[in-house]
Amino acid sequence: MNQAAIEKAQAHFAELVKEQLERVEQMKQAQDWIDFTKLKPIIIGVCWGDGIGPIISQETQRILSFLLEDEVKSGKVEFRTIDGLTIENRAKHLKAIPDDVLAELKACHVILKAPTTTPEKGDQWPNIESANVAMRRYLDLFANIRPVKVPSEGIDWIFFRENTEGAYVLGSKGTMVTEDLAFDFKVITRQGAERIIRMAFDYAAKNNINKVTVVTKANVVKTTDGLFLDTAARIAKEYPQVQWDGWYIDIMTAKLVDPKRRTQFRVMVLPNLYGDILTDEAAEFQGGVGTAGSANVGKRYAMFEAIHGSAPRMIKEGRGKYADPSSLVRAGAMMLRHIGFAAQAEKLEMALDICGQYEKKLVITGRDDGATAEEFGNYLMETTQDPNIKSRWEASVRK
């Protein structure tokens, strides 16, 4: 038996346990939610990212600036460009988020983030952590919120995915005990589970939704997933008006494609990895991951992002201008709602449905046989200004 390897692994694990216990103590210190009505200006940081990121970022900012024209002119809203989150800059500093970029992020109230490249074994980049995972941890963005709506199919889902622990939080901190034995680690804390589960139940109660579905694999992953499920059972007692049930991730992925059952789900809450899997599957009903946006919310900061990758092949092949900005634009609509501009958010969400799912006067294909990002952006802005947009949207849904 390799005693030295065992002792090295024990020391490595001890450091991780210490780090996570410190995080638990930090979570125990209550924070107040930020009040955007008291801020002037509300600072929106736009992270350009990698690949098609700069293209869809600029297009999304153009659309949001159009909708917030009066607020920008009056000083209520300010946009700031953060361009240091590229893979080249992160690799240069050997950090998921370089220190100066993190300082820029913390100077903003909300962040609109384009896709960033995450290095993987065998590629040209050093093995640095995902920028997304790091940002969620540094800014304590514990809730990943992804809505998926397809009214014509009766689909109206909202997913609350825990963002700061689970299988991802220590994803870059596994250990090779020997050349034959590798370990990775999964972390669930009572405090982390409680705050995401409570957010899901709060949302259901405030929106008169009488069902929350908790997704785990607690029958097999008994300790961590068991804690998540037990926490849900305890919190559910505080919301007698909201029913709840527990599903396992494997059968849940099947039931989302079952037309007889999928319309019965509304609010779902999940640990990190399961949420990543299920929300990508769910996005396909709305037109694919290229059309879905995502919110990453904490009490002090919030980050809104596209859920697809940076599509480096499109840039390599010279097709970048044909990238679909819909996912980041939808994230932008979620951001508008989060910072208090619900009317503008509703117009943009209806325009995305009309232009992307129903009328389709312009179609983005990712190639020169389809619309460019700019052309589609013009289509969206024109649609938001239609005084009859709501009736136009309702007519589209009924078809």
C-alpha positions as CSV (number, residue, x, y, z in Angstrom):
1,M,0.0,0.0,0.0
2,N,1.3,3.5,-0.9
3,Q,1.3,5.2,2.5
4,A,2.8,8.4,1.2
5,A,0.0,8.7,-1.4
6,I,-2.6,8.2,1.2
7,E,-1.1,10.8,3.5
8,K,-0.9,13.3,0.6
9,A,-4.5,12.7,-0.3
10,Q,-5.5,13.1,3.4
11,A,-3.7,16.4,3.6
12,H,-5.4,17.6,0.4
13,F,-8.8,16.7,1.6
14,A,-8.2,18.3,5.0
15,E,-7.5,21.6,3.3
16,L,-10.7,21.4,1.3
17,V,-12.7,20.6,4.4
18,K,-11.2,23.7,6.1
19,E,-12.0,25.9,3.1
20,Q,-15.6,24.7,3.1
21,L,-16.1,25.1,6.8
22,E,-14.9,28.7,6.5
23,R,-17.5,29.2,3.7
24,V,-20.2,27.8,5.9
25,E,-19.4,30.4,8.6
26,Q,-19.5,33.2,5.9
27,M,-23.0,32.0,4.8
28,K,-24.2,32.1,8.4
29,Q,-23.7,35.9,8.4
30,A,-26.9,37.4,7.1
31,Q,-26.8,40.0,4.3
32,D,-29.5,42.3,3.1
33,W,-30.7,42.2,-0.5
34,I,-29.6,45.2,-2.6
35,D,-32.4,47.8,-3.2
36,F,-32.0,49.0,-6.8
37,T,-34.6,51.8,-6.3
38,K,-32.0,53.5,-4.1
39,L,-29.1,53.3,-6.6
40,K,-28.1,56.1,-9.0
41,P,-26.6,55.1,-11.3
42,I,-27.3,51.4,-11.6
43,I,-24.0,50.2,-13.1
44,I,-24.3,47.4,-15.7
45,G,-21.0,45.7,-16.5
46,V,-20.9,44.0,-19.9
47,C,-18.3,41.2,-20.2
48,W,-17.5,40.5,-23.8
49,G,-16.0,37.1,-23.3
50,D,-14.6,34.8,-26.0
51,G,-15.4,33.7,-29.6
52,I,-18.8,35.1,-30.6
53,G,-19.0,36.8,-27.2
54,P,-18.0,40.3,-28.4
55,I,-20.5,40.2,-31.3
56,I,-23.5,39.1,-29.2
57,S,-22.5,41.4,-26.3
58,Q,-22.4,44.5,-28.5
59,E,-25.7,43.6,-30.0
60,T,-27.4,43.0,-26.7
61,Q,-26.0,46.2,-25.2
62,R,-27.3,48.1,-28.3
63,I,-30.8,46.7,-27.7
64,L,-30.8,47.4,-24.0
65,S,-29.5,50.9,-24.5
66,F,-32.3,51.5,-26.9
67,L,-34.9,50.3,-24.4
68,L,-33.2,52.3,-21.6
69,E,-32.5,55.4,-23.6
70,D,-34.2,57.8,-21.2
71,E,-32.6,56.1,-18.1
72,V,-29.1,56.3,-19.6
73,K,-29.6,60.0,-20.5
74,S,-30.8,60.8,-17.0
75,G,-28.0,59.0,-15.3
76,K,-30.2,56.4,-13.8
77,V,-28.3,53.6,-15.7
78,E,-24.7,53.3,-16.8
79,F,-23.1,50.7,-19.0
80,R,-19.5,49.7,-18.5
81,T,-17.5,47.4,-20.8
82,I,-15.3,44.7,-19.1
83,D,-13.1,43.2,-21.8
84,G,-10.5,41.4,-19.6
85,L,-12.4,38.1,-19.2
86,T,-10.9,36.6,-22.4
87,I,-9.2,33.3,-22.3
88,E,-6.0,34.9,-23.5
89,N,-6.0,37.3,-20.5
90,R,-7.0,34.6,-18.0
91,A,-4.3,32.3,-19.3
92,K,-1.7,35.1,-19.1
93,H,-2.5,35.6,-15.4
94,L,-3.1,31.9,-14.7
95,K,-6.4,32.8,-13.0
96,A,-10.0,32.2,-13.8
97,I,-10.6,35.9,-13.1
98,P,-7.6,38.2,-12.9
99,D,-7.5,40.5,-9.9
100,D,-8.0,43.7,-11.8
101,V,-11.0,42.2,-13.7
102,L,-12.5,41.0,-10.4
103,A,-12.2,44.5,-9.1
104,E,-14.1,45.8,-12.2
105,L,-16.8,43.3,-11.7
106,K,-17.2,44.2,-8.0
107,A,-17.6,47.9,-9.0
108,C,-20.8,47.0,-10.9
109,H,-24.2,46.2,-9.5
110,V,-25.3,43.7,-12.2
111,I,-23.2,42.0,-14.9
112,L,-24.2,40.9,-18.4
113,K,-21.8,38.1,-19.4
114,A,-21.1,36.6,-22.8
115,P,-19.8,33.0,-23.1
116,T,-16.2,32.4,-22.0
117,T,-13.9,29.5,-22.9
118,T,-13.3,26.9,-20.2
119,P,-10.0,25.0,-20.7
120,E,-10.2,21.2,-20.9
121,K,-7.5,18.6,-20.8
122,G,-5.6,18.4,-24.0
123,D,-6.3,21.8,-25.4
124,Q,-3.8,24.7,-25.7
125,W,-4.8,26.5,-22.5
126,P,-3.5,26.0,-18.9
127,N,-5.8,24.2,-16.6
128,I,-7.5,27.2,-15.0
129,E,-10.9,27.1,-13.4
130,S,-14.1,28.0,-15.2
131,A,-14.7,31.8,-15.1
132,N,-18.3,31.1,-14.5
133,V,-17.7,28.9,-11.5
134,A,-15.2,31.4,-10.1
135,M,-17.5,34.4,-10.6
136,R,-20.3,32.6,-8.9
137,R,-18.1,31.9,-5.9
138,Y,-16.4,35.3,-5.7
139,L,-19.6,37.2,-5.9
140,D,-21.7,34.6,-4.0
141,L,-24.2,34.2,-6.9
142,F,-25.9,31.2,-5.2
143,A,-29.0,31.0,-7.4
144,N,-29.0,30.2,-11.1
145,I,-32.5,30.9,-12.4
146,R,-33.5,29.8,-15.8
147,P,-37.1,30.2,-17.1
148,V,-38.3,28.2,-20.2
149,K,-41.7,29.1,-21.8
150,V,-43.3,27.6,-24.8
151,P,-47.0,28.7,-24.4
152,S,-48.2,26.7,-27.4
153,E,-46.9,23.5,-25.8
154,G,-48.2,24.4,-22.3
155,I,-44.6,24.7,-21.0
156,D,-44.0,27.3,-18.3
157,W,-41.0,26.2,-16.3
158,I,-38.6,28.0,-14.0
159,F,-35.5,26.2,-12.6
160,F,-33.7,27.2,-9.5
161,R,-30.2,25.7,-9.7
162,E,-27.8,25.9,-6.8
163,N,-24.7,27.7,-8.1
164,T,-21.9,27.7,-5.5
165,E,-21.5,24.1,-4.4
166,G,-22.4,20.6,-5.5
167,A,-20.2,18.8,-8.0
168,Y,-18.7,21.9,-9.5
169,V,-17.4,24.0,-6.6
170,L,-14.4,21.7,-6.2
171,G,-14.3,20.7,-9.9
172,S,-10.7,21.8,-10.3
173,K,-9.5,20.5,-6.9
174,G,-9.7,16.8,-7.2
175,T,-6.7,14.7,-6.6
176,M,-4.8,11.9,-8.4
177,V,-4.0,9.6,-5.4
178,T,-1.9,7.4,-7.6
179,E,-1.7,7.1,-11.4
180,D,-4.6,4.5,-11.1
181,L,-6.9,6.3,-8.7
182,A,-8.6,9.7,-9.1
183,F,-11.0,11.5,-6.7
184,D,-13.3,14.4,-7.2
185,F,-15.5,15.9,-4.5
186,K,-19.1,17.0,-4.1
187,V,-20.1,19.5,-1.4
188,I,-23.6,20.3,-0.1
189,T,-24.0,22.6,2.9
190,R,-27.2,23.0,5.0
191,Q,-27.0,26.8,4.5
192,G,-26.4,26.5,0.7
193,A,-29.3,24.1,0.2
194,E,-31.6,26.2,2.4
195,R,-31.2,29.5,0.6
196,I,-31.8,28.1,-2.9
197,I,-34.7,25.9,-1.8
198,R,-36.3,28.8,0.1
199,M,-35.9,31.0,-3.0
200,A,-37.8,28.4,-5.0
201,F,-40.6,28.1,-2.5
202,D,-40.8,31.9,-2.1
203,Y,-41.2,32.3,-5.9
204,A,-43.9,29.7,-6.0
205,A,-45.8,31.3,-3.1
206,K,-45.6,34.8,-4.4
207,N,-46.7,33.8,-7.9
208,N,-49.6,31.6,-6.8
209,I,-47.9,28.4,-8.0
210,N,-48.9,25.4,-5.8
211,K,-46.1,23.0,-6.8
212,V,-42.3,22.8,-6.3
213,T,-40.3,19.8,-7.6
214,V,-37.0,19.0,-5.9
215,V,-34.6,17.0,-8.1
216,T,-31.8,14.9,-6.6
217,K,-30.3,11.4,-6.7
218,A,-30.8,10.9,-3.0
219,N,-31.5,7.2,-3.4
220,V,-27.9,6.6,-4.4
221,V,-25.9,9.7,-3.4
222,K,-27.3,9.5,0.1
223,T,-25.2,12.0,2.1
224,T,-25.0,15.1,0.0
225,D,-28.2,14.7,-2.0
226,G,-29.9,13.4,1.1
227,L,-29.1,16.6,3.0
228,F,-30.5,18.6,0.0
229,L,-33.8,16.6,0.1
230,D,-34.1,16.7,3.9
231,T,-33.7,20.5,3.8
232,A,-36.5,20.7,1.3
233,A,-38.8,18.7,3.5
234,R,-38.1,21.0,6.4
235,I,-38.6,24.2,4.4
236,A,-41.7,22.9,2.8
237,K,-43.4,22.9,6.2
238,E,-43.2,26.7,6.2
239,Y,-45.2,26.9,2.9
240,P,-48.4,24.9,3.5
241,Q,-50.0,26.5,0.5
242,V,-47.3,25.0,-1.8
243,Q,-47.2,21.3,-2.5
244,W,-43.9,19.6,-3.2
245,D,-42.5,16.4,-4.4
246,G,-39.1,14.8,-5.0
247,W,-37.8,13.3,-8.3
248,Y,-34.6,11.7,-9.3
249,I,-32.5,13.3,-12.0
250,D,-32.5,10.3,-14.3
251,I,-36.3,9.9,-14.5
252,M,-36.8,13.7,-14.4
253,T,-34.9,14.0,-17.7
254,A,-37.3,11.5,-19.2
255,K,-40.5,13.2,-17.9
256,L,-39.5,16.5,-19.4
257,V,-39.9,15.0,-22.8
258,D,-43.2,13.2,-21.9
259,P,-46.0,15.4,-23.3
260,K,-48.4,13.8,-20.8
261,R,-46.4,14.8,-17.7
262,R,-44.2,17.8,-18.6
263,T,-46.9,20.4,-18.3
264,Q,-47.5,19.4,-14.7
265,F,-44.1,20.8,-13.6
266,R,-43.7,24.5,-12.9
267,V,-41.0,25.3,-10.3
268,M,-38.0,23.0,-10.0
269,V,-35.0,23.3,-7.6
270,L,-31.8,21.3,-8.0
271,P,-28.2,21.0,-7.0
272,N,-25.6,22.3,-9.4
273,L,-24.8,19.5,-11.8
274,Y,-28.4,18.3,-12.1
275,G,-29.5,21.8,-12.8
276,D,-26.9,22.2,-15.6
277,I,-28.2,19.0,-17.3
278,L,-31.9,19.6,-16.9
279,T,-31.9,23.2,-18.0
280,D,-30.0,22.5,-21.2
281,E,-32.5,19.8,-22.0
282,A,-35.4,22.1,-21.2
283,A,-33.9,24.9,-23.4
284,E,-34.3,22.6,-26.4
285,F,-38.1,23.0,-26.2
286,Q,-37.7,26.8,-26.6
287,G,-35.4,26.5,-29.6
288,G,-32.1,25.3,-28.1
289,V,-29.5,26.7,-25.8
290,G,-28.9,29.5,-28.2
291,T,-32.3,31.0,-27.3
292,A,-32.2,30.6,-23.5
293,G,-30.9,33.1,-20.9
294,S,-29.8,32.6,-17.4
295,A,-29.7,34.6,-14.2
296,N,-27.1,34.1,-11.4
297,V,-28.3,35.9,-8.4
298,G,-26.9,36.7,-5.0
299,K,-27.9,39.3,-2.4
300,R,-25.3,41.9,-3.4
301,Y,-24.5,41.0,-7.0
302,A,-26.2,39.4,-10.0
303,M,-24.9,38.1,-13.3
304,F,-26.9,37.4,-16.4
305,E,-25.6,35.2,-19.2
306,A,-26.1,33.2,-22.3
307,I,-26.1,29.5,-21.6
308,H,-24.3,28.4,-24.7
309,G,-20.6,28.3,-25.4
310,S,-18.3,30.7,-27.2
311,A,-18.6,28.9,-30.6
312,P,-14.9,29.4,-31.7
313,R,-15.5,27.5,-34.9
314,M,-17.9,30.3,-36.1
315,I,-15.1,32.8,-35.6
316,K,-12.5,30.6,-37.3
317,E,-14.8,30.1,-40.3
318,G,-15.6,33.8,-40.5
319,R,-19.3,33.4,-39.6
320,G,-19.3,35.4,-36.4
321,K,-21.6,38.1,-37.6
322,Y,-24.3,35.5,-38.1
323,A,-24.3,34.4,-34.4
324,D,-27.6,34.3,-32.7
325,P,-27.8,36.9,-29.9
326,S,-31.1,35.6,-28.5
327,S,-29.7,33.8,-25.5
328,L,-27.9,36.9,-24.2
329,V,-30.7,39.2,-25.2
330,R,-33.1,37.0,-23.1
331,A,-30.7,37.2,-20.3
332,G,-30.7,40.9,-20.7
333,A,-34.5,40.9,-20.4
334,M,-34.2,39.0,-17.1
335,M,-31.7,41.6,-16.0
336,L,-34.1,44.4,-16.8
337,R,-36.7,42.8,-14.6
338,H,-34.2,42.2,-11.8
339,I,-33.2,45.9,-11.6
340,G,-36.8,47.2,-11.7
341,F,-37.6,47.8,-15.4
342,A,-40.4,45.3,-15.8
343,A,-42.2,47.1,-18.6
344,Q,-39.1,47.1,-20.8
345,A,-38.4,43.5,-19.9
346,E,-41.9,42.4,-20.8
347,K,-41.7,44.1,-24.3
348,L,-38.4,42.5,-25.0
349,E,-39.5,39.0,-23.9
350,M,-42.6,39.2,-26.1
351,A,-40.5,40.4,-29.0
352,L,-38.1,37.5,-28.5
353,D,-41.1,35.1,-28.7
354,I,-42.7,36.8,-31.7
355,C,-39.5,37.1,-33.7
356,G,-37.8,33.9,-32.7
357,Q,-40.6,31.4,-32.2
358,Y,-43.6,32.5,-34.1
359,E,-43.4,35.1,-36.9
360,K,-39.8,34.3,-37.9
361,K,-39.7,37.0,-40.6
362,L,-35.9,36.7,-40.1
363,V,-34.3,33.4,-39.3
364,I,-30.8,33.0,-37.9
365,T,-29.0,30.0,-39.2
366,G,-25.4,30.8,-38.2
367,R,-24.5,31.1,-41.9
368,D,-24.9,33.5,-44.7
369,D,-28.3,32.0,-45.7
370,G,-29.7,33.5,-42.5
371,A,-29.9,36.9,-40.8
372,T,-27.0,38.6,-39.1
373,A,-27.0,39.4,-35.4
374,E,-27.5,43.1,-36.2
375,E,-30.4,42.4,-38.5
376,F,-32.1,40.3,-35.9
377,G,-31.5,43.0,-33.3
378,N,-33.2,45.5,-35.5
379,Y,-36.1,43.2,-35.9
380,L,-36.4,42.9,-32.1
381,M,-36.2,46.6,-31.5
382,E,-38.7,47.4,-34.1
383,T,-41.1,44.8,-32.6
384,T,-40.7,46.2,-29.1
385,Q,-42.0,49.6,-30.4
386,D,-45.2,48.1,-31.8
387,P,-48.1,49.6,-29.8
388,N,-50.0,46.4,-30.4
389,I,-47.2,44.1,-29.3
390,K,-49.3,42.3,-26.6
391,S,-52.1,41.5,-29.0
392,R,-49.6,40.5,-31.6
393,W,-47.9,38.2,-29.1
394,E,-51.2,36.7,-27.9
395,A,-52.3,36.0,-31.6
396,S,-48.9,34.3,-32.2
397,V,-49.4,32.0,-29.1
398,R,-52.9,31.0,-30.2
399,K,-51.8,29.8,-33.6
